[in-house]
Amino acid sequence: MIICKSCGQKTLYKDKKCEYCGADFGFDKDDVLEINQRLEASIKNKEYENVVECYHILADLGYKNAE
């Protein structure tokens, strides 16, 4: 789950836009670090839905290892 910075809704990352308000998701360096930490924890805890969501976000941001 991620939180839209525009409308504050919690949602699964399905697209580059928030499904509630249509705003583009923007990620800064701190967000990317948090996503990487969440990815590591999700892999360790076998939370595969979170793993897929994290990889999806990172791939959309252009991280080649996430593709």
Secondary structure as a PSIPRED ss2 file (coil, helix, strand):
# PSIPRED VFORMAT (PSIPRED V4.0)

   1 M C   1.000  0.000  0.000
   2 I E   0.000  0.000  1.000
   3 I E   0.000  0.000  1.000
   4 C C   1.000  0.000  0.000
   5 K C   1.000  0.000  0.000
   6 S C   1.000  0.000  0.000
   7 C C   1.000  0.000  0.000
   8 G C   1.000  0.000  0.000
   9 Q C   1.000  0.000  0.000
  10 K E   0.000  0.000  1.000
  11 T E   0.000  0.000  1.000
  12 L C   1.000  0.000  0.000
  13 Y C   1.000  0.000  0.000
  14 K C   1.000  0.000  0.000
  15 D C   1.000  0.000  0.000
  16 K C   1.000  0.000  0.000
  17 K E   0.000  0.000  1.000
  18 C C   1.000  0.000  0.000
  19 E C   1.000  0.000  0.000
  20 Y C   1.000  0.000  0.000
  21 C C   1.000  0.000  0.000
  22 G C   1.000  0.000  0.000
  23 A C   1.000  0.000  0.000
  24 D E   0.000  0.000  1.000
  25 F C   1.000  0.000  0.000
  26 G C   1.000  0.000  0.000
  27 F C   1.000  0.000  0.000
  28 D C   1.000  0.000  0.000
  29 K H   0.000  1.000  0.000
  30 D H   0.000  1.000  0.000
  31 D H   0.000  1.000  0.000
  32 V H   0.000  1.000  0.000
  33 L H   0.000  1.000  0.000
  34 E H   0.000  1.000  0.000
  35 I H   0.000  1.000  0.000
  36 N H   0.000  1.000  0.000
  37 Q H   0.000  1.000  0.000
  38 R H   0.000  1.000  0.000
  39 L H   0.000  1.000  0.000
  40 E H   0.000  1.000  0.000
  41 A H   0.000  1.000  0.000
  42 S H   0.000  1.000  0.000
  43 I H   0.000  1.000  0.000
  44 K H   0.000  1.000  0.000
  45 N C   1.000  0.000  0.000
  46 K C   1.000  0.000  0.000
  47 E C   1.000  0.000  0.000
  48 Y H   0.000  1.000  0.000
  49 E H   0.000  1.000  0.000
  50 N H   0.000  1.000  0.000
  51 V H   0.000  1.000  0.000
  52 V H   0.000  1.000  0.000
  53 E H   0.000  1.000  0.000
  54 C H   0.000  1.000  0.000
  55 Y H   0.000  1.000  0.000
  56 H H   0.000  1.000  0.000
  57 I H   0.000  1.000  0.000
  58 L H   0.000  1.000  0.000
  59 A H   0.000  1.000  0.000
  60 D H   0.000  1.000  0.000
  61 L C   1.000  0.000  0.000
  62 G C   1.000  0.000  0.000
  63 Y C   1.000  0.000  0.000
  64 K H   0.000  1.000  0.000
  65 N H   0.000  1.000  0.000
  66 A H   0.000  1.000  0.000
  67 E C   1.000  0.000  0.000
